[in-house]
Amino acid sequence: MSEEELNARHAEKMRKKKAARDKIMATKTIEKGLLIVHTGKGKGKSTAGFGMVFRSLGHGHKVAVVQFVKGRIETGERMALDRFSDLVTIKRMGEGFTWETQDRQRDIDAARQAWEAAKEMIRSREYRLILCDELNIVLRYDYLPIDEVVAFLRDEKPEDVHVVITGRNAKDELIEIADLVTEMTQIKHPFRSGVKPQEGIEF
């Protein structure tokens, strides 16, 4: 078979693929704000959430970030987002990782303040996307009632607002109402080989 015939065959194959893809896409007509959950033991949950934040910024959307746990840590994503101060609101509400603290009530109070701030921003419709970073962690430790969180996201989240929730051990009730759930699976991690957290990778 000549090169021209091969190219023609390839072009026809690609045309058919595109036609099939276009046909499928034509059936997707619903536009809505999504509830997105990134969970699992693998690295990358917050990273994926912040990736969506930057993607929204690329389209000129206003976004908000509520950090439920990592409030004490100066992160690369925070420093980068400071450059978009006209489009981004960031609330660092966390008191640090729960296994580093001995005051459960303080953690509960911090989680409550962060959740109230998140609800206010979600209700406001001022933001296209709100990232609730590590909300799954505070839900795992029962610092907030899962029923309350699920009821709000199911019944009060505006239809055109995206909410992204990160953290391992997502509750089944949250997974049930989410539109998109991704589980990060850990295969290898340098921490297990004695490598300390690296700037630009972990924070």
ROTI-620091 format. One record per residue: residue number from 1; residue in three letters; chain; x, y, z of N, C-alpha, C in turn. Coordinates in Angstrom, 3 decimals, padded with zeros to 6 digits. Layout:
N
{finu NUM, 'ALA', 'A', {X, Y, Z}, {X, Y, Z}, {X, Y, Z}} ...
REM end
This chain:
203
{finu 1, 'MET', 'A', {000.849, -001.189, 000.000}, {000.000, 000.000, 000.000}, {000.893, 001.250, 000.000}} {finu 2, 'SER', 'A', {000.542, 002.210, -000.872}, {001.359, 003.417, -000.985}, {001.151, 004.329, 000.222}} {finu 3, 'GLU', 'A', {002.083, 005.289, 000.365}, {001.980, 006.247, 001.463}, {000.708, 007.077, 001.349}} {finu 4, 'GLU', 'A', {000.330, 007.424, 000.128}, {-000.893, 008.200, -000.084}, {-002.117, 007.412, 000.357}} {finu 5, 'GLU', 'A', {-002.135, 006.121, 000.027}, {-003.263, 005.279, 000.438}, {-003.318, 005.133, 001.954}} {finu 6, 'LEU', 'A', {-002.147, 004.984, 002.571}, {-002.105, 004.901, 004.037}, {-002.618, 006.186, 004.674}} {finu 7, 'ASN', 'A', {-002.196, 007.323, 004.138}, {-002.654, 008.611, 004.661}, {-004.159, 008.775, 004.488}} {finu 8, 'ALA', 'A', {-004.662, 008.342, 003.335}, {-006.102, 008.453, 003.073}, {-006.886, 007.553, 004.028}} {finu 9, 'ARG', 'A', {-006.387, 006.346, 004.253}, {-007.051, 005.421, 005.177}, {-007.062, 005.994, 006.595}} {finu 10, 'HIS', 'A', {-005.900, 006.571, 006.994}, {-005.815, 007.175, 008.325}, {-006.782, 008.350, 008.448}} {finu 11, 'ALA', 'A', {-006.848, 009.183, 007.417}, {-007.745, 010.338, 007.439}, {-009.202, 009.897, 007.551}} {finu 12, 'GLU', 'A', {-009.565, 008.858, 006.851}, {-010.942, 008.351, 006.913}, {-011.254, 007.768, 008.285}} {finu 13, 'LYS', 'A', {-010.290, 007.076, 008.866}, {-010.464, 006.520, 010.212}, {-010.673, 007.643, 011.227}} {finu 14, 'MET', 'A', {-009.873, 008.703, 011.118}, {-010.007, 009.829, 012.032}, {-011.331, 010.558, 011.818}} {finu 15, 'ARG', 'A', {-011.792, 010.656, 010.565}, {-013.066, 011.299, 010.280}, {-014.211, 010.541, 010.937}} {finu 16, 'LYS', 'A', {-014.159, 009.222, 010.863}, {-015.209, 008.395, 011.465}, {-015.180, 008.514, 012.992}} {finu 17, 'LYS', 'A', {-013.984, 008.557, 013.556}, {-013.871, 008.721, 015.012}, {-014.462, 010.051, 015.459}} {finu 18, 'LYS', 'A', {-014.148, 011.101, 014.700}, {-014.665, 012.419, 015.050}, {-016.186, 012.451, 014.917}} {finu 19, 'ALA', 'A', {-016.713, 011.836, 013.880}, {-018.168, 011.811, 013.686}, {-018.845, 011.074, 014.837}} {finu 20, 'ALA', 'A', {-018.241, 009.960, 015.280}, {-018.808, 009.202, 016.398}, {-018.737, 010.014, 017.684}} {finu 21, 'ARG', 'A', {-017.620, 010.690, 017.887}, {-017.458, 011.531, 019.080}, {-018.450, 012.694, 019.073}} {finu 22, 'ASP', 'A', {-018.617, 013.329, 017.896}, {-019.565, 014.440, 017.772}, {-020.996, 013.978, 018.038}} {finu 23, 'LYS', 'A', {-021.305, 012.776, 017.609}, {-022.648, 012.233, 017.824}, {-022.914, 012.026, 019.315}} {finu 24, 'ILE', 'A', {-021.895, 011.507, 020.014}, {-022.029, 011.314, 021.464}, {-022.154, 012.660, 022.169}} {finu 25, 'MET', 'A', {-021.292, 013.623, 021.790}, {-021.313, 014.937, 022.428}, {-022.641, 015.649, 022.216}} {finu 26, 'ALA', 'A', {-023.287, 015.404, 021.090}, {-024.568, 016.056, 020.794}, {-025.659, 015.629, 021.768}} {finu 27, 'THR', 'A', {-025.468, 014.477, 022.407}, {-026.479, 014.002, 023.378}, {-026.253, 014.592, 024.769}} {finu 28, 'LYS', 'A', {-025.112, 015.253, 024.975}, {-024.785, 015.830, 026.283}, {-025.222, 017.294, 026.298}} {finu 29, 'THR', 'A', {-026.400, 017.547, 026.823}, {-026.991, 018.879, 026.725}, {-027.146, 019.588, 028.067}} {finu 30, 'ILE', 'A', {-026.877, 018.901, 029.166}, {-027.087, 019.496, 030.489}, {-025.857, 020.316, 030.872}} {finu 31, 'GLU', 'A', {-026.101, 021.545, 031.316}, {-025.029, 022.377, 031.854}, {-025.368, 022.685, 033.299}} {finu 32, 'LYS', 'A', {-024.456, 022.369, 034.207}, {-024.747, 022.548, 035.631}, {-023.457, 022.658, 036.422}} {finu 33, 'GLY', 'A', {-023.579, 023.227, 037.609}, {-022.471, 023.226, 038.539}, {-022.304, 021.843, 039.124}} {finu 34, 'LEU', 'A', {-021.083, 021.366, 039.163}, {-020.811, 020.005, 039.611}, {-020.331, 019.969, 041.057}} {finu 35, 'LEU', 'A', {-020.650, 018.865, 041.723}, {-020.053, 018.539, 043.015}, {-018.989, 017.487, 042.735}} {finu 36, 'ILE', 'A', {-017.732, 017.840, 042.995}, {-016.590, 017.017, 042.614}, {-015.837, 016.608, 043.875}} {finu 37, 'VAL', 'A', {-015.497, 015.333, 043.981}, {-014.783, 014.818, 045.145}, {-013.502, 014.134, 044.685}} {finu 38, 'HIS', 'A', {-012.367, 014.574, 045.245}, {-011.080, 013.903, 045.033}, {-010.692, 013.255, 046.356}} {finu 39, 'THR', 'A', {-010.559, 011.931, 046.353}, {-010.278, 011.213, 047.591}, {-009.275, 010.102, 047.320}} {finu 40, 'GLY', 'A', {-009.026, 009.268, 048.319}, {-008.085, 008.162, 048.168}, {-006.786, 008.401, 048.923}} {finu 41, 'LYS', 'A', {-005.987, 007.339, 049.057}, {-004.741, 007.401, 049.824}, {-003.580, 007.956, 049.010}} {finu 42, 'GLY', 'A', {-003.737, 008.030, 047.710}, {-002.648, 008.501, 046.865}, {-002.499, 010.008, 046.877}} {finu 43, 'LYS', 'A', {-001.316, 010.466, 046.495}, {-001.023, 011.895, 046.425}, {-001.750, 012.513, 045.237}} {finu 44, 'GLY', 'A', {-002.115, 013.783, 045.368}, {-002.642, 014.502, 044.208}, {-004.055, 015.024, 044.346}} {finu 45, 'LYS', 'A', {-004.689, 014.830, 045.501}, {-006.085, 015.254, 045.666}, {-006.205, 016.775, 045.669}} {finu 46, 'SER', 'A', {-005.440, 017.415, 046.530}, {-005.453, 018.879, 046.542}, {-004.867, 019.438, 045.249}} {finu 47, 'THR', 'A', {-003.838, 018.778, 044.737}, {-003.221, 019.214, 043.490}, {-004.244, 019.244, 042.364}} {finu 48, 'ALA', 'A', {-005.073, 018.206, 042.280}, {-006.124, 018.164, 041.254}, {-007.142, 019.274, 041.477}} {finu 49, 'GLY', 'A', {-007.494, 019.501, 042.742}, {-008.440, 020.568, 043.049}, {-007.900, 021.927, 042.640}} {finu 50, 'PHE', 'A', {-006.635, 022.190, 042.968}, {-006.038, 023.472, 042.591}, {-005.852, 023.574, 041.078}} {finu 51, 'GLY', 'A', {-005.665, 022.440, 040.420}, {-005.615, 022.457, 038.962}, {-006.918, 022.986, 038.379}} {finu 52, 'MET', 'A', {-008.044, 022.572, 038.965}, {-009.341, 023.079, 038.510}, {-009.490, 024.561, 038.823}} {finu 53, 'VAL', 'A', {-008.940, 024.985, 039.967}, {-008.957, 026.412, 040.304}, {-008.227, 027.206, 039.228}} {finu 54, 'PHE', 'A', {-007.024, 026.774, 038.855}, {-006.256, 027.504, 037.848}, {-006.915, 027.424, 036.473}} {finu 55, 'ARG', 'A', {-007.547, 026.308, 036.177}, {-008.264, 026.192, 034.908}, {-009.409, 027.196, 034.846}} {finu 56, 'SER', 'A', {-010.154, 027.328, 035.938}, {-011.243, 028.309, 035.988}, {-010.699, 029.727, 035.844}} {finu 57, 'LEU', 'A', {-009.578, 029.997, 036.515}, {-008.958, 031.315, 036.387}, {-008.589, 031.614, 034.937}} {finu 58, 'GLY', 'A', {-008.151, 030.582, 034.233}, {-007.796, 030.763, 032.828}, {-008.961, 031.233, 031.986}} {finu 59, 'HIS', 'A', {-010.171, 030.902, 032.415}, {-011.386, 031.346, 031.720}, {-011.929, 032.651, 032.294}} {finu 60, 'GLY', 'A', {-011.211, 033.241, 033.251}, {-011.635, 034.506, 033.820}, {-012.712, 034.383, 034.880}} {finu 61, 'HIS', 'A', {-012.939, 033.168, 035.397}, {-013.948, 032.965, 036.434}, {-013.406, 033.366, 037.805}} {finu 62, 'LYS', 'A', {-014.276, 033.857, 038.644}, {-013.900, 034.101, 040.037}, {-013.973, 032.774, 040.790}} {finu 63, 'VAL', 'A', {-013.002, 032.545, 041.652}, {-012.936, 031.298, 042.407}, {-012.647, 031.604, 043.872}} {finu 64, 'ALA', 'A', {-012.946, 030.622, 044.714}, {-012.657, 030.750, 046.142}, {-012.055, 029.443, 046.641}} {finu 65, 'VAL', 'A', {-011.185, 029.559, 047.632}, {-010.542, 028.398, 048.245}, {-010.709, 028.502, 049.754}} {finu 66, 'VAL', 'A', {-011.211, 027.433, 050.361}, {-011.263, 027.336, 051.816}, {-010.389, 026.155, 052.204}} {finu 67, 'GLN', 'A', {-009.328, 026.419, 052.966}, {-008.423, 025.356, 053.407}, {-008.809, 024.957, 054.833}} {finu 68, 'PHE', 'A', {-009.347, 023.750, 054.953}, {-009.882, 023.293, 056.231}, {-008.793, 022.812, 057.186}} {finu 69, 'VAL', 'A', {-007.637, 022.416, 056.670}, {-006.601, 021.843, 057.522}, {-005.270, 022.563, 057.370}} {finu 70, 'LYS', 'A', {-004.894, 022.905, 056.164}, {-003.523, 023.342, 055.887}, {-003.293, 024.823, 056.140}} {finu 71, 'GLY', 'A', {-004.088, 025.446, 056.963}, {-004.004, 026.886, 057.153}, {-002.674, 027.393, 057.632}} {finu 72, 'ARG', 'A', {-001.924, 026.608, 058.365}, {-000.651, 027.075, 058.921}, {000.516, 026.922, 057.956}} {finu 73, 'ILE', 'A', {000.310, 026.220, 056.875}, {001.406, 025.924, 055.957}, {001.402, 026.938, 054.810}} {finu 74, 'GLU', 'A', {002.570, 027.525, 054.518}, {002.696, 028.415, 053.366}, {002.963, 027.552, 052.147}} {finu 75, 'THR', 'A', {001.991, 027.472, 051.254}, {002.075, 026.554, 050.129}, {002.369, 027.294, 048.826}} {finu 76, 'GLY', 'A', {002.917, 026.553, 047.877}, {003.194, 027.118, 046.563}, {001.928, 027.578, 045.865}} {finu 77, 'GLU', 'A', {000.852, 026.801, 046.007}, {-000.392, 027.197, 045.344}, {-000.937, 028.506, 045.913}} {finu 78, 'ARG', 'A', {-000.770, 028.698, 047.222}, {-001.216, 029.949, 047.828}, {-000.417, 031.130, 047.270}} {finu 79, 'MET', 'A', {000.883, 030.960, 047.174}, {001.720, 032.045, 046.667}, {001.412, 032.351, 045.201}} {finu 80, 'ALA', 'A', {001.128, 031.303, 044.418}, {000.776, 031.519, 043.015}, {-000.573, 032.222, 042.890}} {finu 81, 'LEU', 'A', {-001.545, 031.813, 043.710}, {-002.879, 032.399, 043.626}, {-002.896, 033.853, 044.072}} {finu 82, 'ASP', 'A', {-001.943, 034.245, 044.898}, {-001.856, 035.649, 045.311}, {-001.701, 036.580, 044.110}} {finu 83, 'ARG', 'A', {-001.219, 036.041, 043.002}, {-001.037, 036.849, 041.796}, {-002.361, 037.105, 041.073}} {finu 84, 'PHE', 'A', {-003.405, 036.399, 041.490}, {-004.721, 036.576, 040.879}, {-005.705, 037.146, 041.891}} {finu 85, 'SER', 'A', {-005.237, 038.078, 042.705}, {-006.040, 038.544, 043.842}, {-007.366, 039.162, 043.425}} {finu 86, 'ASP', 'A', {-007.467, 039.627, 042.171}, {-008.732, 040.209, 041.727}, {-009.779, 039.151, 041.421}} {finu 87, 'LEU', 'A', {-009.369, 037.897, 041.264}, {-010.303, 036.825, 040.915}, {-010.412, 035.743, 041.989}} {finu 88, 'VAL', 'A', {-009.550, 035.777, 042.994}, {-009.473, 034.680, 043.962}, {-009.697, 035.182, 045.385}} {finu 89, 'THR', 'A', {-010.502, 034.441, 046.125}, {-010.619, 034.646, 047.561}, {-010.110, 033.384, 048.238}} {finu 90, 'ILE', 'A', {-009.172, 033.520, 049.179}, {-008.615, 032.365, 049.893}, {-008.829, 032.559, 051.378}} {finu 91, 'LYS', 'A', {-009.380, 031.531, 052.012}, {-009.549, 031.549, 053.461}, {-008.796, 030.363, 054.033}} {finu 92, 'ARG', 'A', {-007.733, 030.652, 054.759}, {-006.945, 029.597, 055.408}, {-007.477, 029.460, 056.823}} {finu 93, 'MET', 'A', {-008.340, 028.489, 057.013}, {-009.081, 028.361, 058.262}, {-008.546, 027.271, 059.173}} {finu 94, 'GLY', 'A', {-007.701, 026.395, 058.642}, {-007.263, 025.237, 059.411}, {-006.338, 025.596, 060.557}} {finu 95, 'GLU', 'A', {-006.306, 024.716, 061.537}, {-005.439, 024.874, 062.701}, {-004.273, 023.894, 062.662}} {finu 96, 'GLY', 'A', {-004.044, 023.295, 061.517}, {-002.980, 022.299, 061.412}, {-003.561, 020.897, 061.402}} {finu 97, 'PHE', 'A', {-002.742, 019.934, 061.087}, {-003.212, 018.556, 061.020}, {-003.650, 018.071, 062.395}} {finu 98, 'THR', 'A', {-004.753, 017.349, 062.433}, {-005.366, 016.976, 063.702}, {-004.442, 016.132, 064.572}} {finu 99, 'TRP', 'A', {-003.548, 015.346, 063.922}, {-002.665, 014.515, 064.755}, {-001.535, 015.335, 065.384}} {finu 100, 'GLU', 'A', {-001.438, 016.623, 065.026}, {-000.445, 017.490, 065.648}, {-001.041, 018.303, 066.791}} {finu 101, 'THR', 'A', {-002.343, 018.226, 066.988}, {-002.999, 019.028, 068.012}, {-003.574, 018.121, 069.088}} {finu 102, 'GLN', 'A', {-003.785, 018.713, 070.257}, {-004.358, 017.960, 071.370}, {-005.679, 018.565, 071.824}} {finu 103, 'ASP', 'A', {-006.185, 019.507, 071.058}, {-007.382, 020.230, 071.463}, {-008.488, 019.961, 070.455}} {finu 104, 'ARG', 'A', {-009.269, 018.925, 070.699}, {-010.324, 018.539, 069.758}, {-011.347, 019.655, 069.583}} {finu 105, 'GLN', 'A', {-011.706, 020.329, 070.659}, {-012.707, 021.382, 070.551}, {-012.212, 022.524, 069.673}} {finu 106, 'ARG', 'A', {-010.924, 022.836, 069.772}, {-010.362, 023.873, 068.905}, {-010.476, 023.457, 067.443}} {finu 107, 'ASP', 'A', {-010.181, 022.181, 067.155}, {-010.299, 021.680, 065.785}, {-011.739, 021.748, 065.302}} {finu 108, 'ILE', 'A', {-012.681, 021.380, 066.168}, {-014.097, 021.430, 065.805}, {-014.525, 022.864, 065.517}} {finu 109, 'ASP', 'A', {-014.092, 023.789, 066.362}, {-014.446, 025.200, 066.162}, {-013.866, 025.734, 064.858}} {finu 110, 'ALA', 'A', {-012.620, 025.361, 064.566}, {-011.990, 025.806, 063.320}, {-012.724, 025.239, 062.109}} {finu 111, 'ALA', 'A', {-013.115, 023.952, 062.204}, {-013.851, 023.327, 061.108}, {-015.191, 024.018, 060.897}} {finu 112, 'ARG', 'A', {-015.865, 024.361, 061.984}, {-017.157, 025.048, 061.885}, {-017.003, 026.412, 061.217}} {finu 113, 'GLN', 'A', {-015.981, 027.168, 061.619}, {-015.757, 028.482, 061.017}, {-015.467, 028.360, 059.518}} {finu 114, 'ALA', 'A', {-014.665, 027.361, 059.157}, {-014.339, 027.159, 057.746}, {-015.580, 026.772, 056.952}} {finu 115, 'TRP', 'A', {-016.402, 025.898, 057.516}, {-017.610, 025.453, 056.825}, {-018.599, 026.604, 056.648}} {finu 116, 'GLU', 'A', {-018.756, 027.435, 057.668}, {-019.659, 028.584, 057.549}, {-019.159, 029.540, 056.473}} {finu 117, 'ALA', 'A', {-017.833, 029.733, 056.403}, {-017.268, 030.589, 055.354}, {-017.518, 029.987, 053.974}} {finu 118, 'ALA', 'A', {-017.339, 028.669, 053.858}, {-017.574, 027.997, 052.579}, {-019.032, 028.126, 052.160}} {finu 119, 'LYS', 'A', {-019.950, 027.911, 053.099}, {-021.374, 028.020, 052.773}, {-021.719, 029.421, 052.284}} {finu 120, 'GLU', 'A', {-021.173, 030.412, 052.951}, {-021.453, 031.800, 052.563}, {-020.991, 032.072, 051.139}} {finu 121, 'MET', 'A', {-019.802, 031.571, 050.793}, {-019.284, 031.799, 049.447}, {-020.058, 031.005, 048.401}} {finu 122, 'ILE', 'A', {-020.463, 029.800, 048.748}, {-021.257, 028.998, 047.814}, {-022.600, 029.667, 047.560}} {finu 123, 'ARG', 'A', {-023.248, 030.102, 048.607}, {-024.564, 030.755, 048.471}, {-024.486, 032.061, 047.684}} {finu 124, 'SER', 'A', {-023.361, 032.757, 047.790}, {-023.254, 034.106, 047.233}, {-023.400, 034.146, 045.714}} {finu 125, 'ARG', 'A', {-023.068, 033.047, 045.043}, {-023.051, 032.961, 043.578}, {-022.044, 033.933, 042.965}} {finu 126, 'GLU', 'A', {-021.166, 034.458, 043.802}, {-020.118, 035.363, 043.309}, {-019.001, 034.585, 042.634}} {finu 127, 'TYR', 'A', {-018.889, 033.291, 042.994}, {-017.785, 032.471, 042.517}, {-018.305, 031.346, 041.635}} {finu 128, 'ARG', 'A', {-017.567, 031.082, 040.578}, {-017.924, 029.971, 039.688}, {-017.525, 028.635, 040.309}} {finu 129, 'LEU', 'A', {-016.405, 028.639, 041.067}, {-015.892, 027.401, 041.658}, {-015.385, 027.683, 043.060}} {finu 130, 'ILE', 'A', {-015.735, 026.810, 043.986}, {-015.227, 026.890, 045.361}, {-014.537, 025.575, 045.680}} {finu 131, 'LEU', 'A', {-013.281, 025.658, 046.080}, {-012.513, 024.491, 046.495}, {-012.535, 024.394, 048.011}} {finu 132, 'CYS', 'A', {-013.078, 023.301, 048.521}, {-013.081, 023.012, 049.967}, {-011.968, 022.001, 050.217}} {finu 133, 'ASP', 'A', {-010.766, 022.530, 050.390}, {-009.581, 021.683, 050.475}, {-009.509, 020.978, 051.822}} {finu 134, 'GLU', 'A', {-009.438, 019.645, 051.793}, {-009.341, 018.783, 052.977}, {-010.623, 018.753, 053.816}} {finu 135, 'LEU', 'A', {-011.755, 019.117, 053.231}, {-013.025, 018.977, 053.952}, {-013.269, 017.523, 054.353}} {finu 136, 'ASN', 'A', {-012.831, 016.586, 053.516}, {-013.024, 015.169, 053.866}, {-012.339, 014.794, 055.179}} {finu 137, 'ILE', 'A', {-011.233, 015.469, 055.491}, {-010.515, 015.162, 056.731}, {-011.361, 015.518, 057.940}} {finu 138, 'VAL', 'A', {-011.945, 016.716, 057.943}, {-012.745, 017.112, 059.103}, {-014.022, 016.285, 059.201}} {finu 139, 'LEU', 'A', {-014.533, 015.839, 058.066}, {-015.703, 014.952, 058.101}, {-015.321, 013.569, 058.641}} {finu 140, 'ARG', 'A', {-014.125, 013.121, 058.285}, {-013.657, 011.817, 058.769}, {-013.591, 011.790, 060.297}} {finu 141, 'TYR', 'A', {-013.142, 012.904, 060.901}, {-013.012, 012.974, 062.346}, {-014.276, 013.480, 063.038}} {finu 142, 'ASP', 'A', {-015.351, 013.597, 062.265}, {-016.648, 014.024, 062.810}, {-016.587, 015.405, 063.452}} {finu 143, 'TYR', 'A', {-015.759, 016.286, 062.883}, {-015.728, 017.662, 063.365}, {-016.934, 018.440, 062.854}} {finu 144, 'LEU', 'A', {-017.526, 017.954, 061.776}, {-018.780, 018.490, 061.247}, {-019.718, 017.326, 061.003}} {finu 145, 'PRO', 'A', {-021.029, 017.513, 061.196}, {-021.983, 016.428, 060.918}, {-022.109, 016.202, 059.411}} {finu 146, 'ILE', 'A', {-021.876, 014.988, 058.975}, {-021.950, 014.688, 057.541}, {-023.344, 014.964, 056.998}} {finu 147, 'ASP', 'A', {-024.375, 014.703, 057.778}, {-025.734, 014.943, 057.298}, {-025.972, 016.411, 056.981}} {finu 148, 'GLU', 'A', {-025.405, 017.277, 057.801}, {-025.555, 018.724, 057.564}, {-024.860, 019.140, 056.272}} {finu 149, 'VAL', 'A', {-023.652, 018.646, 056.082}, {-022.883, 018.999, 054.891}, {-023.579, 018.485, 053.635}} {finu 150, 'VAL', 'A', {-024.022, 017.238, 053.675}, {-024.699, 016.642, 052.520}, {-025.992, 017.392, 052.208}} {finu 151, 'ALA', 'A', {-026.764, 017.714, 053.225}, {-028.038, 018.415, 053.014}, {-027.810, 019.769, 052.357}} {finu 152, 'PHE', 'A', {-026.789, 020.490, 052.823}, {-026.514, 021.802, 052.230}, {-026.101, 021.660, 050.769}} {finu 153, 'LEU', 'A', {-025.163, 020.766, 050.488}, {-024.664, 020.619, 049.121}, {-025.739, 020.098, 048.181}} {finu 154, 'ARG', 'A', {-026.611, 019.257, 048.691}, {-027.684, 018.694, 047.867}, {-028.809, 019.700, 047.632}} {finu 155, 'ASP', 'A', {-029.171, 020.456, 048.670}, {-030.389, 021.272, 048.615}, {-030.142, 022.762, 048.424}} {finu 156, 'GLU', 'A', {-028.960, 023.271, 048.780}, {-028.752, 024.720, 048.772}, {-027.674, 025.195, 047.812}} {finu 157, 'LYS', 'A', {-026.853, 024.300, 047.323}, {-025.823, 024.730, 046.366}, {-026.497, 025.232, 045.093}} {finu 158, 'PRO', 'A', {-026.176, 026.456, 044.658}, {-026.763, 026.952, 043.414}, {-026.421, 026.040, 042.234}} {finu 159, 'GLU', 'A', {-027.322, 025.981, 041.274}, {-027.173, 025.066, 040.141}, {-025.956, 025.368, 039.275}} {finu 160, 'ASP', 'A', {-025.501, 026.625, 039.272}, {-024.415, 026.994, 038.367}, {-023.060, 027.121, 039.058}} {finu 161, 'VAL', 'A', {-022.941, 026.616, 040.277}, {-021.700, 026.725, 041.042}, {-021.042, 025.353, 041.172}} {finu 162, 'HIS', 'A', {-019.750, 025.301, 040.865}, {-018.970, 024.077, 041.050}, {-018.370, 024.068, 042.458}} {finu 163, 'VAL', 'A', {-018.447, 022.920, 043.133}, {-017.803, 022.754, 044.443}, {-016.887, 021.542, 044.356}} {finu 164, 'VAL', 'A', {-015.625, 021.744, 044.714}, {-014.626, 020.668, 044.700}, {-014.218, 020.387, 046.134}} {finu 165, 'ILE', 'A', {-014.260, 019.120, 046.523}, {-013.922, 018.706, 047.884}, {-012.778, 017.702, 047.811}} {finu 166, 'THR', 'A', {-011.745, 017.935, 048.633}, {-010.594, 017.037, 048.619}, {-010.384, 016.398, 049.991}} {finu 167, 'GLY', 'A', {-009.511, 015.405, 050.014}, {-009.149, 014.728, 051.255}, {-009.447, 013.244, 051.195}} {finu 168, 'ARG', 'A', {-008.613, 012.463, 051.852}, {-008.823, 011.016, 051.843}, {-010.023, 010.640, 052.692}} {finu 169, 'ASN', 'A', {-010.490, 009.414, 052.518}, {-011.593, 008.850, 053.302}, {-012.906, 009.618, 053.145}} {finu 170, 'ALA', 'A', {-013.254, 009.958, 051.908}, {-014.544, 010.613, 051.673}, {-015.667, 009.730, 052.194}} {finu 171, 'LYS', 'A', {-016.624, 010.344, 052.852}, {-017.772, 009.608, 053.397}, {-018.671, 009.105, 052.263}} {finu 172, 'ASP', 'A', {-019.265, 007.930, 052.486}, {-020.147, 007.344, 051.481}, {-021.303, 008.279, 051.124}} {finu 173, 'GLU', 'A', {-021.818, 008.989, 052.115}, {-022.948, 009.879, 051.872}, {-022.570, 011.005, 050.903}} {finu 174, 'LEU', 'A', {-021.334, 011.473, 050.994}, {-020.866, 012.522, 050.099}, {-020.647, 011.966, 048.693}} {finu 175, 'ILE', 'A', {-020.050, 010.795, 048.620}, {-019.827, 010.149, 047.324}, {-021.156, 009.925, 046.612}} {finu 176, 'GLU', 'A', {-022.173, 009.580, 047.364}, {-023.495, 009.282, 046.783}, {-024.076, 010.472, 046.042}} {finu 177, 'ILE', 'A', {-023.900, 011.690, 046.581}, {-024.529, 012.857, 045.948}, {-023.606, 013.566, 044.955}} {finu 178, 'ALA', 'A', {-022.337, 013.169, 044.907}, {-021.376, 013.848, 044.029}, {-021.644, 013.515, 042.566}} {finu 179, 'ASP', 'A', {-021.265, 014.456, 041.694}, {-021.363, 014.227, 040.249}, {-020.120, 013.542, 039.704}} {finu 180, 'LEU', 'A', {-018.981, 013.841, 040.311}, {-017.706, 013.308, 039.846}, {-016.870, 012.929, 041.057}} {finu 181, 'VAL', 'A', {-016.427, 011.684, 041.102}, {-015.595, 011.211, 042.212}, {-014.359, 010.538, 041.624}} {finu 182, 'THR', 'A', {-013.199, 010.971, 042.082}, {-011.942, 010.362, 041.656}, {-011.199, 009.872, 042.891}} {finu 183, 'GLU', 'A', {-010.720, 008.634, 042.834}, {-009.946, 008.080, 043.940}, {-008.493, 007.951, 043.514}} {finu 184, 'MET', 'A', {-007.620, 008.647, 044.242}, {-006.190, 008.568, 043.973}, {-005.628, 007.321, 044.661}} {finu 185, 'THR', 'A', {-004.942, 006.483, 043.906}, {-004.381, 005.253, 044.444}, {-002.870, 005.384, 044.573}} {finu 186, 'GLN', 'A', {-002.358, 005.114, 045.748}, {-000.912, 005.199, 045.959}, {-000.235, 003.909, 045.531}} {finu 187, 'ILE', 'A', {000.713, 004.042, 044.640}, {001.529, 002.895, 044.220}, {002.894, 002.956, 044.909}} {finu 188, 'LYS', 'A', {003.538, 004.115, 044.825}, {004.807, 004.339, 045.514}, {004.799, 005.764, 046.048}} {finu 189, 'HIS', 'A', {005.531, 005.991, 047.137}, {005.665, 007.340, 047.685}, {007.065, 007.480, 048.273}} {finu 190, 'PRO', 'A', {007.775, 008.559, 047.960}, {009.155, 008.703, 048.439}, {009.262, 008.816, 049.957}} {finu 191, 'PHE', 'A', {008.206, 009.251, 050.621}, {008.219, 009.372, 052.075}, {008.571, 008.039, 052.727}} {finu 192, 'ARG', 'A', {008.113, 006.942, 052.119}, {008.374, 005.607, 052.663}, {009.842, 005.215, 052.527}} {finu 193, 'SER', 'A', {010.571, 005.938, 051.677}, {011.998, 005.664, 051.505}, {012.855, 006.674, 052.253}} {finu 194, 'GLY', 'A', {012.232, 007.448, 053.146}, {012.970, 008.393, 053.955}, {013.132, 009.773, 053.350}} {finu 195, 'VAL', 'A', {012.447, 010.054, 052.247}, {012.558, 011.357, 051.592}, {011.585, 012.329, 052.256}} {finu 196, 'LYS', 'A', {012.092, 013.480, 052.683}, {011.237, 014.459, 053.343}, {010.359, 015.175, 052.312}} {finu 197, 'PRO', 'A', {009.263, 015.825, 052.763}, {008.401, 016.570, 051.844}, {009.192, 017.625, 051.059}} {finu 198, 'GLN', 'A', {008.984, 017.661, 049.767}, {009.762, 018.520, 048.886}, {008.983, 019.781, 048.500}} {finu 199, 'GLU', 'A', {009.670, 020.925, 048.591}, {009.059, 022.186, 048.177}, {008.682, 022.103, 046.710}} {finu 200, 'GLY', 'A', {007.474, 022.532, 046.393}, {007.000, 022.490, 045.021}, {006.336, 021.171, 044.659}} {finu 201, 'ILE', 'A', {006.475, 020.165, 045.509}, {005.823, 018.877, 045.285}, {004.741, 018.642, 046.328}} {finu 202, 'GLU', 'A', {005.108, 018.682, 047.589}, {004.119, 018.498, 048.670}, {003.486, 019.807, 049.107}} {finu 203, 'PHE', 'A', {004.175, 020.922, 048.942}, {003.632, 022.191, 049.419}, {004.165, 023.344, 048.563}} 
REM end
